[in-house]
Amino acid sequence: MAIPEIVAFVDEGLGNSSYLVDLGDGSALVVDPARQPGPYLAEAERRGLRITTAVETHLHADFVSGSRELAARGARVIAASAAGLEHPHRGLSAGERLDVGGPTLEALPTPGHTPEHLAYLLSDGSSPVALFSGGSLLVSAVARTDLISPEQTEPLARSLYRSIQEQLLSLPDDLGVYPTHGAGSFCSVAPGGERVTTIGRERTSNPLLAAVDEDTFVARLLGGFGTFPPYFLELREVNRRGPHVYGEWPVLIPLEPTTVSDLVENGEAVIVDARQVDAFAGGHIPGSVSIPLRSQFASWLGWLVKRDAAIVLVLNDGQDRAEVVRQCLAIGYERLVGELAGGIAAWRAAGLPVATVALVTADDIVGTLLDVRQRSEFAAGHVPGAVNVELGDTAEQASALPPGPLTVMCGHGERAMSAVSILATRGRTDVAVLVGGPGDVVSARSQRLME
């Protein structure tokens, strides 16, 4: 068997990859599918393939699995027996081999990122042709081990070291490695920009594998962890029990302004405004949360809004409603009540209250400069004198922020606007958003010194 054709599907926002594998007999399997099955089905149809198998490497904490959606369309689900799935599947134990239509899949026990984790070795007879490493060996990185519990973090890190050394680095150097987690994923530790690799490349260049022993590996790994969205603590169980199967993908229902107003007044819904920064600044529903629609929308939704909240969206005419729904459902946000019909213009026309936010440039900063980027970003370079509170901690830390005016910044303005919208719900009105990032502030200050 030649190296199979493997098509990668990358979710840039969540930082994950899934793979459609042409098995050579008219059938295909998908590894770690995202919830929306449309892209896999369309690609399979284009290639004249039928998806017969959906393979799960582990219980995902960062996205809802699409295996049940594919199963509803005729695929069998393959997962670790130890995962304890409560929906129909074929459970595999460590070392078990499975015929998938000519080639075979071997389940390699690789606990670490999760206790039940399996990597899958695709082989033609005795010849390995691809490794689907899930959340074990990544490109220039490994996956984090602190998503289960603090008590298990170090033991899982030690398990991960042994998994890689004993199971994966014994494989041929030229074997292609196809990880699930990659750049942008909160599950990974300092990944690079590339998505696939080889055993040999990781053996020689992965900085974590350069550790001389297990203790050094564990110390380096645990020292690299950052924060992660709180919804991560819920999705493993969602995936274990089996997420809701939609079949026909839902759409957003238009809601009249008075209906939305009643929902807000009665505390029955959270308003998520997905418009861009300047639109939100120019006028928005008081109390709404600003999360501009972009590839990272789902991550910040999962950080700033509780997963069981009923959500009403505010959008502009040209924004992609299907993409909003995809990102919400991808992380298990099911209670999508609808969207404000007619957008903010209809809200204004109904005579309902509108709030605004000041946008300022680097020359117009007032009061304390609040940097809401991640701690690792702040440590890598920041404006002298700026206060750092991660966006995800803004609500909790609001009362501890310095009194008086605040100018909030991030890298471009999106996260800053999210932070300002949260601070407004905590009673802070003396806040503005910096249009730009640290470089703009440093440049402006340097220019003033030269004048």
N, C-alpha and C positions, 0 to 999 in steps of 0.2 A: 504494500500500500504506500503510495506517495504521501507526502505531508498533506493532510486534508486542508481543504479551503476553509478558513476560519474568518468569519465576518464579525468585527467588533462593533458594539453599540455603546457609545460613551455618553454618560450623563455628566456633562461638564459641571453642573451645579453641585451634585452630590459627590462627584469625583470617582464614580464607579464605572466599571466596564462589565458588559455581559457579552456572550459569544454565541453565535449560531455556527454550528459545525456541520458541513456537508459530509455525510457518512459514506457517500459513494454508491449507494444503492437506491437513490431516490428519496431517502429519509434524512432527517436532520435532528440534531439535539441542540438545546439551548442551555447554557451554563449560567446560573444565577440570574434568571430573567427579572427585569423590572416589571412593575405591575401592569403597565399598558402593553398589551400583546400586539398591538397593531404593527409596529415596525418589524417584528420578527415574522409575522404572518405575511406581510407584504414582501419582505425579502425572500422568504421561502417560496412564495408564489412566483416571484420573478425568476427564480432559479429552477422552477419545476420540482420543488421539494415539498415533502410533507413532514411537519414537526411531530415526531413520535415520542420524544423524551425531553423532559425538563429536569436538570440536574442542580441540586443545591449543595454547596460546599459547607454551609453552616447556617445557623439561625441568625438572620441579619438584624442588626440593631438600628441601622440607618435607613433602610427602605423596606417597603412592603413587597414581598416576593410575588412574582407574576406566575409562579408555577400552577396555582389553582386556576387561573384564567386560561392557561394553555391546556391544563387537564380537562377543562370544560369543553375544549375543542379537540379532544381525543388523545392528548399526550399522556404518557405515564410519568409520574414524579419519582425521582430517585433522590434519596437523602440518607443521612447517617441514621442508623437504627437508634443510636444514642440520643438523637434530637427529640425523640418522643412526639413526632407529629401526630396530631389528632385528626388528620384528613387522609384520604387514601393515598398510599405511596408504596414504593418498594424500598424497604430499609436495607442498607448495606452495612456490614461490619468491617472492621479493619482488615485489610488484605484480601477482601472478597473481590472477585472479578465478575464482570457482567458483559455478556454479548450485547452490543448495541447495533447489530446489523452488519457484521463483518469485522470491524475493529472491536476491541474490548476496552472496557473501563475498569481500572483497578483502583480500589479505594485505599488511599494511603493515610494512615492515622497521623494527623498533624495537629494535635491539641495545642492550644496556646492563645490564639486570638479568641477562641471560644473553646470550651471543654470538649464539645462533640465534633470539632472541625475535621473534615476530610478534604484532602487534595485528591484530584483524579488524574491518573496516568492513562492517556489514550494510547493504545498499542496496536500494531499490526503483527499478530502472532507474538513473538518475543521481542519485537523491535518497537521501542517507545517512539511516538511521533509528536506528542504534545503533552504538556503538563498544565492542568488548570489548578492554580495554586490558591485560589480564593483569597483568604485573609491570612495566609502564612508568609510565603516569600513574595515580596513585592519588588518593584524596580528601585534599586538602591535603598531599600527600606524593608521593614517588616510591619505587620499590623500590631496595633496596640492591644494590651492585655488587661486593661483596667475598666472594661465595660460590663463586667459581671458583678464584681463587688470588690471593695478594698482588700478584704481578706484573701481573695483569690488572685490578686494582681501579680504578686511576686511568684507564687507557685505556677501560674500560667505562663509567666515570662520564662521560667526555667523549662517548662514543658515545651515552649516554642523553640528555645535553643536546641533542645534534644530532637525535636521534630525535624528541624531544618538539617541538623548535622547527620542524623541517622537515616532519615527518609528521603530527603531531597538532594543533598549534596553528593549522594552516591550515584545519582543519575548522570547520563552523558553530558559533557560540557556543551555540546551543540544543540541540546534539547530546548525547544521553544517553551517559554514560561508565560502563561496568560493569567495574570492576577485579576481579581475582582476590584480591589481597592487601588486607587492611584492618586494622582495630583488633585488636590482639592478635597479629598475625603478626610473627614474627621476620624475615620477608623485607622488611618495610616500614620506613620511616623516619618515626617520630613521626606516625602517622596519627591522625585524629580518630575520633569514634564513628560517623559516617555511612558507608554502604557504597557509594552511587552518587552521581554528580555530573554536571556538564556541562562541556563545553569552556570555555564562557564563565566559569563560576564558577572553574575552576582557573586560567584566564588572569589573573583579577583578584585571586584570594585565596590561591593556593598560595604559601606562603612561599619555597619553593625556586625557583619560577618568577619570583619577584621579583628574583632575582639579575641584576645588570646585564650580566653577560657569562659566558662559559663558565668562566673561571678561578674566579670567585666562586661559581658553582653547584657546581663540583667541590669547592671548599674547604668549603662548607657541608654538602654531602652527606657527604663523608668524615668530617667532624667529628661527625656524628650517629650513627655506627655503634656498636652495642653488641655484646655477645657473642651467639652462637647455638648451638643444640644440636649436638653432634658428629655425629649421624646425618645432618645436612644434607650432609655431605661424601660420603655414600654413595648417596643416593636418585636423584640425576641418572642415575647409571649403571644403577640398577635400572629406572628408567622408560625409559631408552634401549633396554635389552635386552628389556624387556617383563616385567612382574611376573607371578607365578603367577596363573592364573585359577581361582577357586574354584567358580564356578557356584552350588552350594549352600553357604551360609555356614556355617563351622564353629562348633561349640559347645565349651564347656569340659568336659573329662572329669573326673568325681570321682575323687580319689586318696585311698586310705586313709592315715591318719597314719603308719603304719610305712613305707609306700612313700615318702612325702615325706621322712621322717627318713632313709631310706637314700640318697635323692637328695642331701640336704644333706650327709650324712656323707661321701659319695663325691665331693663337689664337682661333681655332674652337673647342678645346676640353681640358679638364683637364685630366692629366695623374694621375691615382690613382694606386700606387704600393702596392699591397697587400701581397707581400712577407715578410718573417720574417726579423727581425732587421739586422742580420748578412749579409743576402743576399743583402739588400738595401745598407748597408754600403760598401759592396764590389764593387758595381757598379750599377748605376741607371741613368735613363734619367734625365738630368738637368731640374729642374723646376717641377719635379713630386712630388706628395704628398704621403708620406709614411703613410699607414694605414694598419698595418699587419692584415691578416685575422684571426679572432678569434671570440668568441661569441659577443664581444662588437664592432665589425666592423661597424655595422649599426649606432650605436650611434655616433661614432667619424666621420663617413662619414657625418652624418647629422649636425655635429658641424663645420666641417672644409671645406666642399664643398657646394656651393649653389645648391639648389634642382633642378634648371632648367639647370644646367650645363650638357653639353655633356661629357660623361665619357669614357675614354679608360682605361682598366685594364691591369696591368702587373702582371703576375702570374708565379709561378714555375710549373713544370710538374705535381707534385703530389697533387696540391691544388684542392679543390672541387669547380668546376665552378658553379654547381647548387646551392651551399650554398652562393656563392658570389651574384648570381642573386637574390636568395630568400631574402637576407638581404637588398639589394638595393631596391627591389620592396616593401619590408615590410614597408619602410618609404617614399615611393613615389618618389624614384629616378628612373625615367622611361627612361631617355635618355642614354641608355647603347649602345654606338657605337660599341663596341667589345673589343677584347683583342689583345695584341701584339703577333702575330704569331711567335712561336719559342722563345719567351721570350727575356730576355736581351742578351742572347748569339747571337741571330739573329740580334739584334740591333748592337752589337759589330762587328759582321761579315760584316755588311753593312757599316762599317767605320764611324758610327755616334757617336757623343760625349757622353762620360760617365763621371759622377761625382761620387765621393766617400765621405764617412764620417768616421772620426776616432772613433773607439770604445776604451774606456779606462776603467780601473778598479779603485776601490776606492783608490788605492795607486798612481794613475797617474792624479789626478784632476788638471786642469790648469785653472787659472783665476777665474771668478765668478761662483759659483755653482747655477744654475737656476733650481728650483724645479717646475715642471709643473703639479703637482697633484692638485686635487680640494682643495679649501680653507679649507674645513672641514678635509680633510686628513692631510694637512699641520699643522693645529691647533692641531690635535691629536698627532703629533710628527714629528719633522723635525731636520735636521742637523743645528746646530748653525751657523749663518752667511749666510745661504742660502737665496736666493731671490725667492719669490713665485709669479709666474704668471700662472694662470690656462691655460692649453693647448688651450682651446677655445678662450682665449684672446691673444694668442701669436702674431697673425698678427697685432692686434690693438696696442699692447704694444711694438712691436719690436723696434721702434725708441726711446723708453724711457728706454731701457735696458742699463746697464753699458757698456761703451766701453771696447774694449780689448777682450781677449779670454773668451769663455763661455764653461762650462761643464754642459750639460743638463741632468737632472735625473727625474725619476718618481718612480714607484714601482719596475719595472723590466727592462724597456728599450723601450717598445713599444710606449708609449706616448711621451717619450723623443725623439725618432726618428721622430715621427710626427712633433714635435715642431721644430726640427732641419731642417726638409725639408721645413717647412714654413718660418723659418728665412732665409734660403738660397734664397728663392724667394724675400726676402726683402734686399738682398745684404750682409747678414752676412755669412762669410765663415770661420771665426775663431771659429768654434763651434765643440764640440765633444759630444758623447753620453756616459753616464755612464752605464756600464753593471751592473745592480744591483739596490739597493734602499737605503734608509736612514740608515737602519741597517748595511749595508755593509760599509758605510762611517764611521759611529760611531765606528764600530768594528776595522776598519783599523787605525783610529786615536788613539783609546785606545791602540792598539798593539804597535804603534810607541812610545807612551808615556812610555810604560813598557820596551821598549828596551834600 
